[in-house]
């Protein structure tokens, strides 16, 4: 993967927040399988798909991660609550720096019609 692309997608400051939050992947007890991947490269590939709108199957080979592996890690990280914890860690970091401006906020809501007979 291009170092420039990796640094742009996952700068060092973000990686310092992400790395301790990632669940560990243990090697298979029976042996075999593939060699462990660079977690930062996998994270950068996932960030690329999420921010670009690219379909998983079209993930560029330059990341050095297969689309199936990137998607599996995304699913595992989602189930492990990584995104919620990362969001909180980023907010905590920005808050500690005094870089959050709470003078205005956007609230999103939806209104739907109740089903007939619903309480």
N, C-alpha and C positions, 0 to 999 in steps of 0.2 A: 504494500500500500504506500502511496505517496506520503512522505512525512508532512508536507504542507497540508494536505487534505486532512490527515489525522490530527494535526495541531489545530486546524480551523474547526473541525467538528468536536474535538475533545481536547481543549486546552489544558495545560498542566494543572491550573487551579480547579477545574471541573473534575479532572481525573483524581486529584487528591481527595475530593469529596466522595466520588463514586467508589473508588477501590475498596475502602473498608466496608462498604455496604453490600458488595457483591457476595452472593452465596458461593461457597467453595464447591468445586466439582471434583469428586474423588475419582481416582482411577478404578477401573473395574477389578474386583477381587480375583477374578479368574484370569486376569491378564488379557493381552491383546488389545484390540481397539486402535484408535488413532492417537497420535501424540497430542499432548495438551497444547491448546492454542493460547496465543497471547491475548489475555482478557481485554486489554485496551483496544486491540484490533477488532475483536468481536463487538465490543461496545461501540466503537466508531462505526462499524458496519450497520449495527442496529440503529444508531442515531441517524446515519445517512438515509436509511429506508424511511424512518419515521418523519424526518424533516423534508425529504425530497418528494415524497409521494410515490417513489419507485416501488414497483411490485417486488416482493421478496425474490421471485424467480429471476428478476433482472438485475440483481445485485452485482455490481462490477467485480470482475475477478481480481482487480488490483487490491482489494481488501485482504485477499488471502484467506477468506472465510467462505465456505459454501453457503448458498442461500438457505439450505435446510438447517445447517448448524446455527446460523444467525437467527432463524425463526425459532428453533428449539430453545436457544438461550433467551430470546425475548419472552417466550412463553414461560419458561422457568423463572425468569426474573419477575415477570408480572405476578405469577402465583406466589412468589416469595415476598411480594409487597415492595420491591425495589423502587418503583417509580414514586410511590407515596412517600417513602423514606427519603429519597433523593430530593423530592420537592421540598420537604421539611428542612433538610440539611442546607439546601440553597437559600431558603428563606431565613434560616437561623444565621447563616454566614453573612448575608446581606444586611440583616438586622443588626448584627454585631458591628458591622462597619458603618452603620447609620445611613445606608444607601436605599432604604425603603421609604417611599413617600406615601403616607397613608392619607394625605389630604383629599385624595379622590380615589374612588374604586369603582369597578364595574361589577354589577351583579347580573347574572343571567338567570332567567326564570322561564318557565313554560306554563301555560294554562291550557288545560284540556277539559273537554266537556265530560261530565260524570256519566257513567253508564246508566241506562234507564233502570230505575229501582235500586240504584246503589245508595248507600248511606254515607 
